[in-house]
Amino acid sequence: MKTKKAKTTSKNDNKAKKDVPEKKAPIVRFFLKDGTQLDTLEGVVVPVNERTETAYRMLAEMYMK
């Protein structure tokens, strides 16, 4: 029975990988007025008022594009 040999990488392969920046997703955390920290606002109702209206409008415009 033959076993497969692991692929080895040359120095050139490693250099090419270092030149390409790794794509990372942004991390968004939400801090509520009562001190609660959330990773998502799913299921949380955020009231529309003077402070939040602009943000909602911007998000709606980006969503519609």
Buried (B, 14 or more C-beta within 10 A) or exposed (E): EEEEEEEEEEEEEEEEEEEEEEEEEEEEEEEEEEEEEEEEEEEEEEEEEEEEEEEEEEEEEEEEE
